[in-house]
Amino acid sequence: MKIAITGAVLAATLVAGAAAQATELKISHVRPQDTTIDKEVKVFADAVAKATGDDVTIRVFPASALGDYTTVQERISVGAVDMAVQPAATAAERRMQISSFPYLAENWEQARKVYGPGGPVRKAMEELFAKQDITMLAAYPVYFGGIALNRDAVSAGDPEADKGIKVRVPGIKSFQLLAEEIGYIPSPIPFAEAFTAVQTGVVDGVIGSGAEGYYASFRDVTKTYIPANTHFEVWYLIINSGTFEDLDEKDREALKKAAADFETLRWEVAEADQAANEQKLVDSGATIVRLTDEQLAANAAKVRANVWPTILEDVGTDWGKSIVEQSTN
């Protein structure tokens, strides 16, 4: 009887020990539940759980439930949040503006060379995140940016035209300068207040997102969408470095493999996903105003000439210029 009791206690201890070693990670993203990113993050979470035998599980928090992306990045830095897939926040590090540099990439093939594995912006962002005690596991390409308006467009393809249209932009200098150079009146407004600002007429539209973002969050106030290729939107799959290093080696490798697969799949479908979201905007009642190659080139040329020098000065001319030259050569 004594041996049986000892065996039962030992078994219970082993089970408790195994449970204690299991790790649940919380991951945040910025879109509502059941959107593309929400579904893809859940596939990633399932892959991690399967690869680790449930040693590592990931609980998904959509729609910025853990805070807006700036707050979440700060919280990941100190370990208060484990993980996220989201844009880079520039509040703590101005050099992260390099990620949303306007008109840096002109097409999907070039975007992959710049932002994908081994790309100059990709490597720079890894280093900048590392300085914040954050490990970047993957890049998540989203779309080329555009302009959403709650009204008809005005001289959409002419960067020299003063359009007289006020638009919400993120609180990032590159977007403010971009909007001005192509003829809009920028108004920095937090993302959480942007929909109401458009709905109530405080602004007439939004710059800083693309078809996916406008469909997810602004489709009810979008009358016109202009795919102006303003910037290439890439989000980052990030984790607190201490949390990552605390995992055993096998689980770290499983997490890295799942992250690499998550990114590879996204590069394969992102361009088609952008087109699908443009069609969703049309189906919701928006008119697409497409620019000619010449008009896109005119926008890009003006922004590169007048905005790039200012942003480079803001992020550090030598550092930024090196990355831009690597990206455009």
One Martini backbone bead per residue (centre of mass of N, CA, C, O) as a GRO file, in nm:
protein
  329
    1MET     BB    1   0.057   0.063  -0.020
    2LYS     BB    2   0.298   0.255   0.001
    3ILE     BB    3   0.386   0.224  -0.297
    4ALA     BB    4   0.124   0.325  -0.429
    5ILE     BB    5   0.128   0.609  -0.309
    6THR     BB    6   0.399   0.693  -0.418
    7GLY     BB    7   0.323   0.660  -0.716
    8ALA     BB    8   0.092   0.867  -0.719
    9VAL     BB    9   0.258   1.109  -0.628
   10LEU     BB   10   0.461   1.099  -0.858
   11ALA     BB   11   0.262   1.135  -1.089
   12ALA     BB   12   0.149   1.407  -0.993
   13THR     BB   13   0.419   1.556  -0.999
   14LEU     BB   14   0.474   1.520  -1.300
   15VAL     BB   15   0.220   1.666  -1.401
   16ALA     BB   16   0.272   1.934  -1.256
   17GLY     BB   17   0.547   1.987  -1.389
   18ALA     BB   18   0.447   1.997  -1.680
   19ALA     BB   19   0.245   2.230  -1.636
   20ALA     BB   20   0.457   2.437  -1.533
   21GLN     BB   21   0.622   2.436  -1.815
   22ALA     BB   22   0.407   2.558  -1.950
   23THR     BB   23   0.341   2.810  -2.208
   24GLU     BB   24   0.170   3.123  -2.220
   25LEU     BB   25   0.109   3.339  -2.489
   26LYS     BB   26   0.058   3.677  -2.568
   27ILE     BB   27  -0.116   3.809  -2.861
   28SER     BB   28  -0.115   4.094  -3.066
   29HIS     BB   29  -0.355   4.280  -3.270
   30VAL     BB   30  -0.523   4.536  -3.491
   31ARG     BB   31  -0.759   4.351  -3.571
   32PRO     BB   32  -1.033   4.208  -3.609
   33GLN     BB   33  -1.216   3.953  -3.588
   34ASP     BB   34  -1.177   3.742  -3.878
   35THR     BB   35  -0.950   3.841  -4.009
   36THR     BB   36  -0.675   3.766  -4.171
   37ILE     BB   37  -0.472   3.799  -3.936
   38ASP     BB   38  -0.631   3.638  -3.730
   39LYS     BB   39  -0.621   3.368  -3.884
   40GLU     BB   40  -0.306   3.353  -3.917
   41VAL     BB   41  -0.234   3.359  -3.617
   42LYS     BB   42  -0.387   3.098  -3.546
   43VAL     BB   43  -0.218   2.915  -3.723
   44PHE     BB   44   0.044   2.977  -3.580
   45ALA     BB   45  -0.045   2.882  -3.297
   46ASP     BB   46  -0.104   2.589  -3.381
   47ALA     BB   47   0.184   2.524  -3.476
   48VAL     BB   48   0.323   2.565  -3.205
   49ALA     BB   49   0.164   2.361  -3.038
   50LYS     BB   50   0.234   2.115  -3.213
   51ALA     BB   51   0.554   2.139  -3.209
   52THR     BB   52   0.548   2.145  -2.866
   53GLY     BB   53   0.319   1.981  -2.729
   54ASP     BB   54   0.201   2.233  -2.558
   55ASP     BB   55   0.436   2.397  -2.424
   56VAL     BB   56   0.334   2.615  -2.640
   57THR     BB   57   0.100   2.874  -2.613
   58ILE     BB   58  -0.139   3.091  -2.795
   59ARG     BB   59  -0.301   3.397  -2.721
   60VAL     BB   60  -0.546   3.584  -2.883
   61PHE     BB   61  -0.553   3.956  -2.936
   62PRO     BB   62  -0.764   4.149  -3.080
   63ALA     BB   63  -0.821   4.480  -3.146
   64SER     BB   64  -0.630   4.606  -2.931
   65ALA     BB   65  -0.685   4.477  -2.635
   66LEU     BB   66  -0.377   4.562  -2.514
   67GLY     BB   67  -0.354   4.800  -2.705
   68ASP     BB   68  -0.194   4.999  -2.878
   69TYR     BB   69   0.089   4.961  -3.064
   70THR     BB   70   0.263   5.146  -2.891
   71THR     BB   71   0.201   5.022  -2.616
   72VAL     BB   72   0.274   4.729  -2.685
   73GLN     BB   73   0.572   4.774  -2.747
   74GLU     BB   74   0.643   4.877  -2.466
   75ARG     BB   75   0.543   4.614  -2.317
   76ILE     BB   76   0.734   4.418  -2.456
   77SER     BB   77   1.000   4.547  -2.366
   78VAL     BB   78   0.912   4.480  -2.042
   79GLY     BB   79   0.713   4.206  -2.042
   80ALA     BB   80   0.387   4.260  -2.031
   81VAL     BB   81   0.407   4.157  -2.323
   82ASP     BB   82   0.488   3.910  -2.545
   83MET     BB   83   0.323   3.965  -2.828
   84ALA     BB   84   0.319   4.065  -3.190
   85VAL     BB   85   0.126   4.201  -3.475
   86GLN     BB   86   0.273   4.501  -3.611
   87PRO     BB   87   0.355   4.798  -3.627
   88ALA     BB   88   0.593   5.025  -3.598
   89ALA     BB   89   0.697   5.221  -3.334
   90THR     BB   90   0.834   5.565  -3.314
   91ALA     BB   91   0.845   5.692  -3.028
   92ALA     BB   92   1.117   5.541  -2.919
   93GLU     BB   93   1.214   5.525  -3.245
   94ARG     BB   94   1.271   5.712  -3.522
   95ARG     BB   95   1.413   5.500  -3.715
   96MET     BB   96   1.140   5.336  -3.773
   97GLN     BB   97   1.057   5.503  -4.029
   98ILE     BB   98   1.191   5.317  -4.242
   99SER     BB   99   0.942   5.121  -4.273
  100SER     BB  100   0.754   5.390  -4.398
  101PHE     BB  101   0.890   5.477  -4.642
  102PRO     BB  102   0.820   5.661  -4.904
  103TYR     BB  103   0.856   5.512  -5.204
  104LEU     BB  104   1.069   5.269  -5.181
  105ALA     BB  105   0.866   5.079  -5.317
  106GLU     BB  106   0.712   4.979  -5.640
  107ASN     BB  107   0.695   4.661  -5.588
  108TRP     BB  108   0.679   4.335  -5.488
  109GLU     BB  109   0.963   4.248  -5.559
  110GLN     BB  110   1.105   4.482  -5.413
  111ALA     BB  111   0.979   4.447  -5.134
  112ARG     BB  112   1.111   4.172  -5.073
  113LYS     BB  113   1.408   4.280  -5.085
  114VAL     BB  114   1.366   4.493  -4.849
  115TYR     BB  115   1.164   4.323  -4.625
  116GLY     BB  116   1.279   4.063  -4.646
  117PRO     BB  117   1.495   3.832  -4.624
  118GLY     BB  118   1.793   4.028  -4.606
  119GLY     BB  119   1.690   4.299  -4.602
  120PRO     BB  120   1.763   4.621  -4.515
  121VAL     BB  121   1.514   4.684  -4.341
  122ARG     BB  122   1.499   4.424  -4.188
  123LYS     BB  123   1.778   4.447  -4.046
  124ALA     BB  124   1.728   4.720  -3.910
  125MET     BB  125   1.480   4.632  -3.739
  126GLU     BB  126   1.612   4.415  -3.574
  127GLU     BB  127   1.811   4.608  -3.432
  128LEU     BB  128   1.601   4.805  -3.309
  129PHE     BB  129   1.447   4.599  -3.143
  130ALA     BB  130   1.685   4.488  -2.974
  131LYS     BB  131   1.722   4.765  -2.814
  132GLN     BB  132   1.416   4.684  -2.680
  133ASP     BB  133   1.399   4.378  -2.609
  134ILE     BB  134   1.334   4.268  -2.912
  135THR     BB  135   1.219   4.001  -3.112
  136MET     BB  136   1.234   3.930  -3.452
  137LEU     BB  137   1.062   3.676  -3.640
  138ALA     BB  138   0.887   3.857  -3.853
  139ALA     BB  139   0.745   3.950  -4.154
  140TYR     BB  140   0.431   4.134  -4.262
  141PRO     BB  141   0.287   4.171  -4.546
  142VAL     BB  142   0.017   4.381  -4.667
  143TYR     BB  143   0.065   4.669  -4.842
  144PHE     BB  144  -0.013   4.921  -5.046
  145GLY     BB  145  -0.079   5.237  -5.013
  146GLY     BB  146  -0.351   5.480  -4.956
  147ILE     BB  147  -0.661   5.665  -5.024
  148ALA     BB  148  -0.931   5.763  -4.812
  149LEU     BB  149  -1.264   5.884  -4.889
  150ASN     BB  150  -1.570   6.084  -4.800
  151ARG     BB  151  -1.534   6.157  -5.115
  152ASP     BB  152  -1.438   6.304  -5.376
  153ALA     BB  153  -1.196   6.342  -5.584
  154VAL     BB  154  -0.894   6.555  -5.636
  155SER     BB  155  -0.658   6.536  -5.843
  156ALA     BB  156  -0.524   6.247  -5.779
  157GLY     BB  157  -0.259   6.256  -6.000
  158ASP     BB  158  -0.174   6.554  -5.879
  159PRO     BB  159   0.079   6.679  -5.677
  160GLU     BB  160   0.029   7.001  -5.742
  161ALA     BB  161  -0.249   6.987  -5.625
  162ASP     BB  162  -0.478   7.165  -5.435
  163LYS     BB  163  -0.732   6.985  -5.270
  164GLY     BB  164  -0.865   7.067  -4.986
  165ILE     BB  165  -0.798   6.801  -4.808
  166LYS     BB  166  -0.857   6.650  -4.507
  167VAL     BB  167  -0.631   6.422  -4.334
  168ARG     BB  168  -0.557   6.147  -4.176
  169VAL     BB  169  -0.263   6.087  -3.979
  170PRO     BB  170  -0.012   5.971  -3.846
  171GLY     BB  171   0.232   6.037  -3.585
  172ILE     BB  172   0.426   6.067  -3.859
  173LYS     BB  173   0.626   6.253  -4.045
  174SER     BB  174   0.614   6.107  -4.321
  175PHE     BB  175   0.301   6.137  -4.356
  176GLN     BB  176   0.275   6.439  -4.336
  177LEU     BB  177   0.463   6.510  -4.576
  178LEU     BB  178   0.327   6.344  -4.791
  179ALA     BB  179   0.052   6.482  -4.792
  180GLU     BB  180   0.154   6.763  -4.869
  181GLU     BB  181   0.303   6.689  -5.145
  182ILE     BB  182   0.009   6.568  -5.269
  183GLY     BB  183  -0.222   6.800  -5.158
  184TYR     BB  184  -0.275   6.773  -4.851
  185ILE     BB  185  -0.425   6.795  -4.520
  186PRO     BB  186  -0.277   6.725  -4.232
  187SER     BB  187  -0.406   6.515  -3.944
  188PRO     BB  188  -0.311   6.418  -3.645
  189ILE     BB  189  -0.457   6.098  -3.545
  190PRO     BB  190  -0.561   5.866  -3.368
  191PHE     BB  191  -0.681   5.567  -3.456
  192ALA     BB  192  -0.923   5.550  -3.248
  193GLU     BB  193  -1.035   5.847  -3.382
  194ALA     BB  194  -1.066   5.830  -3.697
  195PHE     BB  195  -1.353   5.743  -3.767
  196THR     BB  196  -1.499   5.978  -3.625
  197ALA     BB  197  -1.358   6.203  -3.786
  198VAL     BB  198  -1.487   6.123  -4.054
  199GLN     BB  199  -1.790   6.100  -3.975
  200THR     BB  200  -1.789   6.420  -3.861
  201GLY     BB  201  -1.577   6.601  -4.051
  202VAL     BB  202  -1.289   6.667  -3.951
  203VAL     BB  203  -1.233   6.474  -4.185
  204ASP     BB  204  -1.215   6.332  -4.533
  205GLY     BB  205  -0.980   6.122  -4.448
  206VAL     BB  206  -0.708   5.876  -4.527
  207ILE     BB  207  -0.364   5.832  -4.435
  208GLY     BB  208  -0.171   5.506  -4.380
  209SER     BB  209  -0.314   5.295  -4.551
  210GLY     BB  210  -0.514   5.032  -4.695
  211ALA     BB  211  -0.744   4.827  -4.813
  212GLU     BB  212  -0.751   4.648  -4.562
  213GLY     BB  213  -0.780   4.877  -4.349
  214TYR     BB  214  -1.030   5.017  -4.472
  215TYR     BB  215  -1.218   4.777  -4.462
  216ALA     BB  216  -1.192   4.705  -4.156
  217SER     BB  217  -1.233   5.037  -4.043
  218PHE     BB  218  -1.369   5.237  -4.314
  219ARG     BB  219  -1.606   5.143  -4.510
  220ASP     BB  220  -1.846   5.339  -4.400
  221VAL     BB  221  -1.640   5.609  -4.493
  222THR     BB  222  -1.591   5.504  -4.799
  223LYS     BB  223  -1.608   5.646  -5.130
  224THR     BB  224  -1.288   5.666  -5.189
  225TYR     BB  225  -1.016   5.494  -5.367
  226ILE     BB  226  -0.647   5.542  -5.374
  227PRO     BB  227  -0.388   5.364  -5.529
  228ALA     BB  228  -0.078   5.532  -5.452
  229ASN     BB  229   0.169   5.390  -5.318
  230THR     BB  230   0.286   5.548  -5.058
  231HIS     BB  231   0.349   5.267  -4.916
  232PHE     BB  232   0.490   4.997  -4.732
  233GLU     BB  233   0.322   4.756  -4.550
  234VAL     BB  234   0.471   4.639  -4.244
  235TRP     BB  235   0.478   4.388  -4.018
  236TYR     BB  236   0.562   4.251  -3.684
  237LEU     BB  237   0.696   3.968  -3.534
  238ILE     BB  238   0.701   3.985  -3.180
  239ILE     BB  239   0.926   3.944  -2.886
  240ASN     BB  240   1.033   3.909  -2.593
  241SER     BB  241   1.353   3.831  -2.527
  242GLY     BB  242   1.326   3.694  -2.250
  243THR     BB  243   1.096   3.504  -2.322
  244PHE     BB  244   1.246   3.359  -2.549
  245GLU     BB  245   1.502   3.264  -2.377
  246ASP     BB  246   1.324   3.092  -2.164
  247LEU     BB  247   1.304   2.899  -2.364
  248ASP     BB  248   1.366   2.623  -2.491
  249GLU     BB  249   1.533   2.529  -2.764
  250LYS     BB  250   1.307   2.368  -2.903
  251ASP     BB  251   1.088   2.595  -2.879
  252ARG     BB  252   1.240   2.816  -3.028
  253GLU     BB  253   1.263   2.664  -3.299
  254ALA     BB  254   0.959   2.629  -3.340
  255LEU     BB  255   0.892   2.928  -3.345
  256LYS     BB  256   1.075   3.007  -3.585
  257LYS     BB  257   0.947   2.815  -3.792
  258ALA     BB  258   0.656   2.925  -3.776
  259ALA     BB  259   0.737   3.216  -3.856
  260ALA     BB  260   0.855   3.151  -4.134
  261ASP     BB  261   0.592   3.030  -4.248
  262PHE     BB  262   0.415   3.277  -4.203
  263GLU     BB  263   0.578   3.458  -4.400
  264THR     BB  264   0.587   3.294  -4.660
  265LEU     BB  265   0.283   3.282  -4.708
  266ARG     BB  266   0.234   3.589  -4.721
  267TRP     BB  267   0.404   3.650  -4.977
  268GLU     BB  268   0.217   3.466  -5.162
  269VAL     BB  269  -0.077   3.642  -5.088
  270ALA     BB  270  -0.069   3.960  -5.065
  271GLU     BB  271  -0.138   4.068  -5.348
  272ALA     BB  272  -0.416   3.928  -5.372
  273ASP     BB  273  -0.528   4.052  -5.112
  274GLN     BB  274  -0.531   4.342  -5.207
  275ALA     BB  275  -0.731   4.302  -5.441
  276ALA     BB  276  -0.961   4.189  -5.265
  277ASN     BB  277  -0.994   4.451  -5.090
  278GLU     BB  278  -1.069   4.638  -5.317
  279GLN     BB  279  -1.328   4.483  -5.388
  280LYS     BB  280  -1.465   4.518  -5.114
  281LEU     BB  281  -1.495   4.822  -5.139
  282VAL     BB  282  -1.675   4.814  -5.385
  283ASP     BB  283  -1.899   4.634  -5.252
  284SER     BB  284  -1.939   4.883  -5.031
  285GLY     BB  285  -1.936   5.157  -5.247
  286ALA     BB  286  -1.671   5.217  -5.370
  287THR     BB  287  -1.439   5.414  -5.553
  288ILE     BB  288  -1.190   5.355  -5.788
  289VAL     BB  289  -0.885   5.551  -5.828
  290ARG     BB  290  -0.669   5.520  -6.080
  291LEU     BB  291  -0.335   5.538  -6.154
  292THR     BB  292  -0.096   5.606  -6.348
  293ASP     BB  293   0.228   5.556  -6.398
  294GLU     BB  294   0.290   5.861  -6.425
  295GLN     BB  295   0.150   5.950  -6.161
  296LEU     BB  296   0.309   5.775  -5.968
  297ALA     BB  297   0.586   5.893  -6.049
  298ALA     BB  298   0.525   6.185  -5.964
  299ASN     BB  299   0.479   6.136  -5.669
  300ALA     BB  300   0.749   5.998  -5.608
  301ALA     BB  301   0.941   6.225  -5.700
  302LYS     BB  302   0.846   6.445  -5.502
  303VAL     BB  303   0.889   6.289  -5.237
  304ARG     BB  304   1.189   6.221  -5.273
  305ALA     BB  305   1.285   6.521  -5.299
  306ASN     BB  306   1.118   6.651  -5.027
  307VAL     BB  307   1.111   6.415  -4.797
  308TRP     BB  308   1.363   6.242  -4.762
  309PRO     BB  309   1.565   6.449  -4.637
  310THR     BB  310   1.402   6.494  -4.373
  311ILE     BB  311   1.394   6.201  -4.272
  312LEU     BB  312   1.695   6.150  -4.272
  313GLU     BB  313   1.755   6.364  -4.059
  314ASP     BB  314   1.574   6.231  -3.837
  315VAL     BB  315   1.732   5.934  -3.848
  316GLY     BB  316   1.995   5.972  -3.999
  317THR     BB  317   2.162   6.016  -4.273
  318ASP     BB  318   2.372   5.789  -4.296
  319TRP     BB  319   2.196   5.554  -4.207
  320GLY     BB  320   1.952   5.596  -4.404
  321LYS     BB  321   2.103   5.615  -4.677
  322SER     BB  322   2.213   5.328  -4.680
  323ILE     BB  323   1.934   5.187  -4.692
  324VAL     BB  324   1.820   5.326  -4.942
  325GLU     BB  325   2.045   5.241  -5.139
  326GLN     BB  326   2.001   4.935  -5.103
  327SER     BB  327   1.691   4.947  -5.194
  328THR     BB  328   1.742   5.106  -5.494
  329ASN     BB  329   1.984   4.916  -5.635
   0.00000   0.00000   0.00000
